[in-house]
Amino acid sequence: MKRYLGVSALLFCLLFLLPLAMAAPRVLAQRQTELPEEDEPKIELLPPGEIDGSYTLRVLLDGGVQTMTMGEYLQGVVRAEMPASFEQQALCAQAVAARTYTLYKMASGGNHGGEADVCGDHTCCQAYLDRETAAANWGAHAENYEAKVENAVSLTDGQTILYGGVPVLAVFHSSSAGWTKSAGEVWTADLPYLQSVSSPEGEGVPNYYSRAEFTPEEFRTRLLASHPEADLSGPVSGWFGERQVSEDGNVDFVTVGGVQLRGTQIRSLFSLRSATFEIEVQDGNIVFFVTGYGHGVGMSQYGAQQMALDGSGWRDIITHYYTGVTVAAYTPEELS
């Protein structure tokens, strides 16, 4: 077990040093703007889970450390990370991914030393939203949405995604371009449970297709700031060379000004919504046509929503997006 955790900590560092610079966008509950339906049936609130309520975490929030149960912490994460308008089974899958990610962070030592176990910053750990703020954002939906969030945690009490008997790096993202990406495509190390799988994104994913346009001067300034060796002289159409795309649509690399860059580097440099993109020169400007939102690794939140709409339960969603895993009750005591 200790050997696994040592390797786990090393992989954690390798996987997250680069991605934190281009932190994965999340679907935040604050952005929900749905209007309440008439005569919306009240959702029954279930009692809290015993396993998640049996131990506490130290959570760094707004510069101070708060102590709360795992269940209370996960409620805040689910409020922030996935729209509460989503299907109950999608929210349950989000709760399981969030619990697993938290336990993985704890096993690998986290980023806060002895001060805290986790924090509420999504660029470091996971986003967190308190009940009062969420209720103000949700308006007339508040009571039912809160019940759905709390039930997602209670219904999956203690359930954790395991590979080799220990928690996995349960990353997630907003939407994929039809397929998720393997960890090795996006970061610096591959993991057997973070492999490319199909993802049914469904209809109505916000900003599923996006467009980013830059003048030659803007493009040149951004690229040369990090790659001064690039040759961006001559016509703009001549700046771009070989481009390699994986089967899942991810841009593996593209040559710009004679420099070979990974698609993830391009995404970071130009603040693109994903690394699945096409490049065109239109009216003298460089235009990116982008599909999906996020790093593309692990569970797609909109894919999970579509699977739930199609009748899949949370366990089926989890085992679809995380390859070769098992799901079982797990507590921090088992990390040692």
FENPENOR-V704149 format. One record per backbone hydrogen bond with DSSP energy under -0.5 kcal/mol. NH is the residue of the N-H (numbers start at 1). CO is the residue of the C=O. Records with the same first field share a line. If there is no record, write none. Layout:
NH=CO  CO
//
This chain:
5=1
6=2
7=3
8=4
9=5
10=6
11=7
12=8
13=9
14=10
15=11
16=12
17=13
18=14
19=15
20=16
21=18
22=18  19
23=20
27=81
28=26
29=80
31=28
32=29
40=37
46=44
53=49
54=51
57=68
59=57  66
60=58  118
61=59  64
64=61
66=59  64
68=57
70=52  55
71=52
73=69
74=70
75=71
76=72
77=73
78=74
79=75
80=76
81=77
82=78
86=83
91=87
92=88
93=89
94=90
95=91
96=92
97=93
98=94
99=95
100=96
101=97
102=98
103=99
104=100
105=101
106=102
107=103
108=104
109=106
110=105
115=112
116=112
117=58
118=58
120=60
122=120
124=121
125=121
126=119
128=120
129=76
134=130
135=131
136=132
137=133
138=134
139=135
141=138
142=139
145=141
146=142
147=143
148=144
149=145
150=146
151=147
152=148
153=149
154=150
155=151
156=152
157=154
159=156
160=328
162=160  326
163=166
166=163
168=161
170=168
171=169
173=299
174=25  293
175=293
177=179
180=197
181=296
183=194
185=182
186=182  183
187=183
194=191
195=193
199=178
201=199
208=205
210=290
212=288
214=286
219=215
220=216
221=217
222=218
223=219
224=220
225=221
226=222  223
227=223
230=227
231=257
232=230
238=235
239=236
241=255
244=253
246=250
249=246
251=275
252=244  250
253=244
254=261
255=242
256=254  259
257=239
259=256
261=254  259
263=251  252
266=262
267=263
268=264
269=265
270=266
271=268
272=267
277=275
278=289
280=287
282=280  285
285=282
286=214
287=280  285
288=212
289=278
290=210  288
291=276
292=208
293=175
294=273
298=181
299=171
301=173  299
302=174
304=300
305=301
306=302
307=303
308=304
309=305
310=306
311=308
312=307
317=313
318=314
319=315
320=316
321=317
322=318
323=193  321
325=322
326=162
328=160
330=158
334=331
335=332
336=333
//
